[in-house]
Amino acid sequence: MSTPRVISFRILPERVSELDSIAKSLDRDRSHLLNEAVESYLDQQRRFLAMVNDGLRASKRGETIDDEDLGALIGSWAKAKPARPNPARKEKEARSKS
């Protein structure tokens, strides 16, 4: 295992306070939390870059989707939600009828 290196960067004081508060509640030090945060960020970026590269390779193979098919696909994900009752609206309607 390689030896950890010390780096520095600027951060707002409010962020430091929030970080210290979380570290204290988890019984960890600031360095531990920052290392976890950096690892999480790097994982997200690796996944994102892998998806972009997969998409570029698929595009080069001609595996694309046209606008209409894409619109239909996205539309299939959305489900109409029934309107929630609005008590203030019902009260206003009742007053206007009287």
SULJO-V484476 format. One record per residue. N is the residue number from 1. RES is the residue in three letters. SS is DSSP state (@ for helix, = for strand, . for the rest). PSI is psi in radians with two decimals (999 if undefined). Layout:
N;RES;SS;PSI
N;RES;SS;PSI
//
This chain:
1;MET;.;2.41
2;SER;.;2.80
3;THR;.;2.28
4;PRO;.;2.54
5;ARG;.;2.65
6;VAL;.;2.26
7;ILE;.;2.87
8;SER;.;2.68
9;PHE;.;2.87
10;ARG;.;2.46
11;ILE;.;2.53
12;LEU;.;2.49
13;PRO;@;-0.59
14;GLU;@;-0.64
15;ARG;@;-0.68
16;VAL;@;-0.77
17;SER;@;-0.76
18;GLU;@;-0.75
19;LEU;@;-0.80
20;ASP;@;-0.66
21;SER;@;-0.78
22;ILE;@;-0.76
23;ALA;@;-0.76
24;LYS;@;-0.76
25;SER;@;-0.45
26;LEU;.;0.03
27;ASP;.;0.79
28;ARG;.;2.95
29;ASP;.;2.91
30;ARG;@;-0.73
31;SER;@;-0.71
32;HIS;@;-0.83
33;LEU;@;-0.70
34;LEU;@;-0.68
35;ASN;@;-0.70
36;GLU;@;-0.73
37;ALA;@;-0.75
38;VAL;@;-0.74
39;GLU;@;-0.73
40;SER;@;-0.78
41;TYR;@;-0.80
42;LEU;@;-0.70
43;ASP;@;-0.80
44;GLN;@;-0.76
45;GLN;@;-0.68
46;ARG;@;-0.78
47;ARG;@;-0.77
48;PHE;@;-0.84
49;LEU;@;-0.64
50;ALA;@;-0.74
51;MET;@;-0.73
52;VAL;@;-0.81
53;ASN;@;-0.67
54;ASP;@;-0.76
55;GLY;@;-0.71
56;LEU;@;-0.72
57;ARG;@;-0.72
58;ALA;@;-0.71
59;SER;@;-0.73
60;LYS;@;-0.50
61;ARG;.;-0.01
62;GLY;.;0.22
63;GLU;.;1.45
64;THR;.;3.00
65;ILE;.;2.37
66;ASP;.;2.93
67;ASP;@;-0.77
68;GLU;@;-0.78
69;ASP;@;-0.68
70;LEU;@;-0.76
71;GLY;@;-0.72
72;ALA;@;-0.71
73;LEU;@;-0.84
74;ILE;@;-0.72
75;GLY;@;-0.56
76;SER;@;-0.35
77;TRP;@;-0.48
78;ALA;.;2.29
79;LYS;.;2.35
80;ALA;.;2.27
81;LYS;.;2.36
82;PRO;.;2.53
83;ALA;.;2.35
84;ARG;.;2.48
85;PRO;.;2.44
86;ASN;.;1.80
87;PRO;@;-0.67
88;ALA;@;-0.67
89;ARG;@;-0.77
90;LYS;@;-0.73
91;GLU;@;-0.74
92;LYS;@;-0.75
93;GLU;@;-0.72
94;ALA;@;-0.69
95;ARG;@;-0.65
96;SER;@;-0.41
97;LYS;@;-0.35
98;SER;.;999
//
